[in-house]
């Protein structure tokens, strides 16, 4: 999924440049500086951005960016404009995404005005398995079957997920 990571780099490089321009405008008018923005990518996009996952399981592209943003409103507004330009949309319900215990954020891009990370793949999968099992059944089944996530089953159970839902035959569960 190198092309996907390149697409994200393009988006966040544009945002970085836009923040620089906004800071220059503010400097001319004596306005306050803009603090460095932090973007933590969650959900499907975090999986698509992770080479370890995209090489193991088949992932569906998504048109929305789930992310926790730590930034000023003006930067969030610019990000939304840039995402639309690239055929994507920021998911306004991102703050409602459940993050399992032990989740870590892995660096993706460290730009001048914005730092971007993504949730570790196993935590994203646990979140999907526990909070949206029906929507993610095949993804979780594929992930459990791979050797890439040896602790996934245990984490799903620890976090209250129904592991049997993913282990039973799909024909029998209908």
C-alpha positions in Angstrom: 0.0 0.0 0.0 2.9 2.3 -0.6 0.7 4.3 -3.0 -1.7 4.9 -0.1 1.0 6.2 2.2 2.2 8.4 -0.6 -1.3 9.8 -0.9 -1.4 10.6 2.8 2.1 12.2 2.6 0.8 14.4 -0.2 -2.2 15.5 1.9 -0.2 16.2 5.0 2.6 18.0 3.1 -0.1 20.3 1.6 -1.5 20.9 5.1 2.0 21.6 6.4 2.5 24.2 3.6 -0.9 25.7 4.3 0.0 26.1 8.0 3.2 27.8 7.1 1.2 30.2 4.9 -1.3 30.9 7.7 1.6 31.5 10.1 3.1 34.1 7.7 -0.2 35.9 7.4 -0.5 35.9 11.2 3.0 37.2 11.6 2.2 40.1 9.3 -0.8 41.1 11.3 0.7 40.5 14.7 -1.5 37.4 15.3 -0.6 34.5 17.5 1.6 31.6 16.2 -0.1 28.3 15.3 1.0 25.5 17.5 2.3 22.4 15.8 -0.6 20.2 14.8 -0.9 16.6 15.8 -3.0 14.0 13.8 -3.5 10.5 15.1 -5.0 8.3 12.4 -7.4 5.6 13.5 -9.6 3.0 11.9 -9.3 1.7 8.4 -6.9 4.4 7.3 -4.5 3.4 10.1 -4.5 -0.1 8.7 -4.1 1.0 5.1 -1.1 3.1 6.2 0.5 0.2 7.9 2.7 -2.0 5.5 2.7 -4.9 8.0 -1.1 -5.2 7.7 -1.6 -4.4 4.0 0.9 -7.2 3.2 -1.1 -9.7 5.3 -4.8 -9.1 4.9 -7.0 -7.6 2.1 -8.1 -4.1 3.0 -10.9 -2.1 1.5 -10.2 1.5 0.7 -12.2 4.0 2.6 -13.2 7.6 1.8 -13.1 8.9 5.3 -10.3 9.8 7.6 -10.8 8.8 11.2 -8.4 10.7 13.3 -8.0 12.5 16.6 -6.8 16.0 15.9 -4.9 18.2 18.3 -4.8 21.5 16.6 -6.5 24.9 16.2 -9.8 25.1 14.4 -8.3 26.9 11.4 -5.9 24.0 10.8 -8.8 21.5 11.1 -10.7 23.5 8.6 -7.8 23.5 6.2 -7.3 19.7 6.6 -11.0 19.2 5.6 -10.6 21.3 2.5 -7.4 19.4 1.5 -9.1 16.0 2.2 -12.1 17.0 -0.1 -9.6 18.0 -2.8 -8.3 14.4 -2.6 -11.7 12.8 -2.6 -11.7 12.1 1.2 -13.6 13.4 4.1 -12.8 13.8 7.8 -15.1 11.7 10.0 -16.6 14.1 12.4 -17.4 11.2 14.8 -13.7 10.3 15.2 -13.7 11.3 18.8 -16.3 8.6 19.5 -13.9 5.8 18.3 -13.2 3.4 21.1 -9.4 2.9 21.8 -8.5 -0.4 23.6 -6.1 -0.5 26.5 -2.5 -0.7 25.5 -2.9 1.1 22.2 0.2 2.7 20.9 0.7 5.3 18.2 3.4 4.7 15.5 5.0 7.7 13.7 4.1 8.2 10.1 5.2 11.7 9.2 7.1 14.3 11.1 6.7 17.6 9.2 7.6 21.1 10.2 4.1 22.1 11.3 2.3 18.8 11.7 3.2 15.4 13.1 1.1 12.4 12.0 1.0 9.0 13.6 -1.3 6.0 13.4 -2.7 3.6 15.9 -0.9 0.3 16.0 -2.6 -2.3 13.8 -3.5 -4.8 16.5 -5.3 -2.1 18.5 -7.2 -0.9 15.5 -8.3 -4.5 14.8 -9.3 -5.0 18.5 -11.4 -1.8 18.3 -13.1 -3.0 15.1 -13.7 -6.5 16.6 -15.2 -5.3 19.8 -17.2 -2.3 18.6 -18.2 -3.2 15.0 -17.9 -7.0 14.6 -20.5 -7.4 11.9 -19.0 -4.8 9.7 -15.4 -6.2 10.2 -16.0 -9.9 10.4 -13.9 -10.9 7.3 -11.1 -8.5 8.2 -10.9 -9.9 11.7 -11.1 -13.5 10.5 -8.3 -12.9 8.1 -6.2 -11.2 10.7 -6.8 -14.0 13.2 -5.8 -16.6 10.6 -2.5 -14.7 9.9 0.6 -15.1 12.0 1.0 -11.4 12.1 -1.1 -10.8 15.2 -0.3 -13.5 17.7 -2.0 -11.6 20.6 -5.1 -10.5 18.7 -7.5 -13.2 19.9 -6.5 -12.7 23.6 -6.9 -9.0 23.3 -10.3 -9.3 21.7 -11.5 -11.5 24.6 -9.8 -9.3 27.3 -11.6 -6.2 25.9 -15.0 -8.0 26.0 -15.3 -9.0 22.3 -17.0 -12.3 21.2 -14.2 -14.3 19.7 -16.6 -17.1 18.8 -18.3 -14.8 16.3 -15.2 -14.7 14.3 -14.3 -18.4 14.7 -17.7 -19.9 13.7 -18.4 -20.8 10.1 -20.1 -17.8 8.3 -22.7 -20.1 6.8 -23.8 -21.3 10.3 -24.0 -17.7 11.6 -26.7 -16.5 9.2 
